[in-house]
């Protein structure tokens, strides 16, 4: 696509590229380019209008906030706007399995990585149910 733009924006290259076109074909290209330009101008005018409307509304909000005695910092602070409830932590899961290894009691909830001592005992043929905490 950049080669196309290079040809369009360079006078000599454009002239060389369209030298085989007839006058009627050139006029057709001119009309299509004029339509593209018109469409783009309308889009940009609409965007400028939307931006102006947005700025107008912002100024209305600023004026209303000033009349109400509200500072923008109060809105951004969150203490006035947001009264979120503190999240409660859930209680940890109780251990489900236990094994004695080197004089130390190792427990496991059944979630996450299995402790190595428990894994080795299972690999040696002991069923997992043998380590259930009763």
C-alpha distance (Angstrom), angle and dihedral (degrees) to the residues before:
residue distance angle dihedral
X1 . . .
X2 3.80 . .
X3 3.82 90.0 .
X4 3.81 88.5 55.6
X5 3.81 89.9 51.9
X6 3.79 91.0 47.5
X7 3.80 90.3 54.7
X8 3.82 93.4 45.2
X9 3.79 94.6 49.4
X10 3.82 98.1 42.7
X11 3.80 114.6 77.2
X12 3.81 100.1 -149.4
X13 3.79 94.7 42.1
X14 3.81 90.8 49.5
X15 3.80 91.3 49.3
X16 3.82 90.8 50.1
X17 3.82 91.8 47.3
X18 3.81 94.5 52.5
X19 3.80 98.9 37.5
X20 3.82 91.9 105.8
X21 3.83 93.5 52.9
X22 3.80 120.6 99.7
X23 3.80 122.6 -125.7
X24 3.83 90.5 -102.7
X25 3.80 91.3 52.7
X26 3.80 90.8 48.0
X27 3.82 90.7 51.3
X28 3.81 89.8 50.0
X29 3.82 89.8 52.3
X30 3.81 88.8 48.1
X31 3.82 91.3 53.2
X32 3.80 92.1 49.0
X33 3.81 92.0 49.0
X34 3.81 90.3 47.8
X35 3.84 89.4 53.2
X36 3.81 91.3 49.4
X37 3.81 90.0 50.3
X38 3.81 92.5 47.9
X39 3.81 91.9 49.0
X40 3.80 91.6 49.5
X41 3.82 91.9 48.7
X42 3.82 90.1 52.0
X43 3.81 91.5 49.5
X44 3.79 92.3 50.0
X45 3.82 92.1 46.5
X46 3.82 89.4 52.4
X47 3.82 90.9 49.2
X48 3.81 90.9 50.2
X49 3.81 89.7 49.6
X50 3.83 91.6 50.7
X51 3.81 90.9 48.3
X52 3.82 91.1 49.8
X53 3.82 90.1 50.2
X54 3.80 90.2 49.9
X55 3.82 91.5 51.0
X56 3.81 90.3 48.3
X57 3.82 91.3 52.7
X58 3.81 91.3 47.8
X59 3.78 90.1 53.4
X60 3.83 90.0 49.3
X61 3.82 89.6 52.4
X62 3.80 92.0 48.0
X63 3.79 91.1 50.6
X64 3.83 92.5 47.4
X65 3.82 90.8 47.9
X66 3.80 91.3 49.7
X67 3.81 90.7 50.4
X68 3.81 90.4 49.3
X69 3.79 92.0 47.9
X70 3.79 94.2 -117.4
X71 3.77 119.4 144.6
X72 3.83 120.2 -149.3
X73 3.81 89.2 -126.4
X74 3.80 89.3 62.8
X75 3.80 89.7 57.8
X76 3.78 93.4 47.6
X77 3.81 93.9 43.9
X78 3.79 93.0 70.2
X79 3.78 95.2 -147.9
X80 3.79 91.6 99.0
X81 3.80 98.3 35.2
X82 3.76 104.9 37.1
X83 3.77 123.8 48.5
X84 3.83 97.0 175.0
X85 3.77 117.1 179.1
X86 3.78 113.1 -118.5
X87 3.77 111.9 -104.8
X88 3.76 113.8 -112.7
X89 3.75 118.2 -135.0
X90 3.74 114.6 -131.6
X91 3.76 119.4 -124.4
X92 3.81 114.9 -95.5
X93 3.78 115.9 -100.5
X94 3.76 114.4 -99.9
X95 3.81 116.4 -114.3
X96 3.79 114.5 -94.5
X97 3.81 101.2 -172.8
X98 3.81 132.6 38.1
X99 3.82 135.5 -174.5
X100 3.79 133.8 179.8
X101 3.79 113.3 -129.0
X102 3.83 124.9 171.4
X103 3.79 91.0 -17.3
X104 3.81 91.7 -52.5
X105 3.81 126.2 111.7
X106 3.81 110.6 -132.4
X107 3.81 118.5 -166.8
X108 3.80 132.8 -166.5
X109 3.81 130.7 -168.8
X110 3.79 94.2 -150.3
X111 3.80 91.5 -107.5
X112 3.76 128.8 94.6
X113 3.79 124.7 10.8
X114 3.76 116.4 -9.0
X115 3.82 113.2 -121.6
X116 3.81 112.9 -104.6
X117 3.80 93.9 -121.4
X118 3.81 90.4 55.8
X119 3.79 92.1 44.1
X120 3.83 92.4 52.2
X121 3.81 91.6 48.4
X122 3.83 90.8 52.5
X123 3.80 91.4 46.3
X124 3.83 87.9 54.0
X125 3.81 89.7 57.8
X126 3.82 105.5 -93.3
X127 3.83 110.9 135.8
X128 3.81 117.1 -121.0
X129 3.81 90.5 -123.8
X130 3.82 88.5 66.6
X131 3.83 88.9 70.1
X132 3.82 97.1 50.2
X133 3.80 113.9 129.8
X134 3.81 109.4 -124.3
